[in-house]
């Protein structure tokens, strides 16, 4: 079972350009999440979706947008990238979200460098 | 300011030593999870603690949830090089999972 698939694995992007990080899950989980991981700061939640058709803001949503058109896909878009968005981005899913959030299953991450 | 503070942030020890990692907060969590992450991979769940005062054991790893559900600890007995990795605690609050900064553990043979 693939679980969570993220693409691309790594990307270098010029500041001001737009970029979409793709995330697909094959576990039919209701909830999906995007985190960014930076040294010394751990994982910080960007956006989440508790079910298809709904999304919510996490701790650091500015500069990012998401959509959840169906259960399996949860793309993260940077409309106009800035160097502070250089990070490793992790997509994750869980069976349920909200007050029933349980184990998170993570992808392998997408390393983004904004120059 | 981190909602969950982990300490220490870095730990380098010799094989066979014991260690404890702490995860502290001023907030109450409905549950707390511990994850382990290896380089180039996403975090993987080790354990979830739900009840205040709960203790769970996973081989040489012992996890404890504080009585007030504000803090947790991870104790590793007789650490081995295979325990090397990043350990992350995460608390469930307001329907979201909030992570601590992580503890980078290096166990040298």
Interface residues (C-beta under 8 A of the other chain):
Chain A: X4 X33 X35 X40 X41 X42 X43 X44 X45 X48 X50 X58 X59 X90 X92 X97 X98 X99 X101 X102 X103 X104 X106 X107 X108 X109
Chain B: X2 X6 X9 X30 X33 X35 X40 X41 X42 X43 X44 X45 X48 X88 X90 X92 X95 X96 X97 X98 X99 X100 X101 X102
